[in-house]
Amino acid sequence: MYPKARLDALSDGIFGVAMTLLVLDVRLPDDFQARDANDLLRGLLSLGPKFLPYGFSFLVLGLRWLSNIRVRSRGETLNQAYVNWWLFYHLLVTCVPLTTIVVGRFASEAPAIWLYAGNTILMSAVAFRMLALTPEIERKDHLRARRIALLALIVASALAIAVSFIDPRHALWSFVLVLLPALARHRSPARAASSDGG
């Protein structure tokens, strides 16, 4: 048996490092020389194709991390089966910076989209398996919300792959769907508060 607190601490570190590494490829080329403010502005605007995958990847990892910390378990230890899936899940998390770099550099190529979206589909599938293996899990609304968020990521990833066959340049925009469950959660309490106050 493995102490859950130790795995949670390592998970926080892995997500923190992966999210930080994402930005390393969003930079001006080493040989970039700006003669004036307009050149610098053009150079910064040219980073757009790299910034979009960075933004989506940061969002995906951030939402996965937030979702992970909301899952509650009364168990203090985890078994070997869970830990094996946990390791595989975090391997996939550490691959996100690599897939982000590839899709940032080759956004117009369908295989780059397949690599990126395939990684996010695998992450979601493994997260589902981990939920099933989590001991003494509290079955509350946050668990349902996590499952919906994982499904949204799978759907967004599959849609990105499908769109990549037609228009790879715009396939990453499918990941906007990842925001829908989070937006729905934030709107629900606001609606409930306004109906209570009105």
Secondary structure by P-SEA (a helix, b strand, c coil): cccaaaaaaaaaaaaaaaaaacccccccccccccccaaaaaaaaaaaaaaaaaaaaaaaaaaaaaaaaaacccccccccaaaaaaaaaaaaaaaaaaaaaaaaaaccccaaaaaaaaaaaaaaaaaaaaaaaacccccccaaaaaaaaaaaaaaaaaaaaaaaaacccccccccccccaaaaaaaaaaaaaaaaaaac
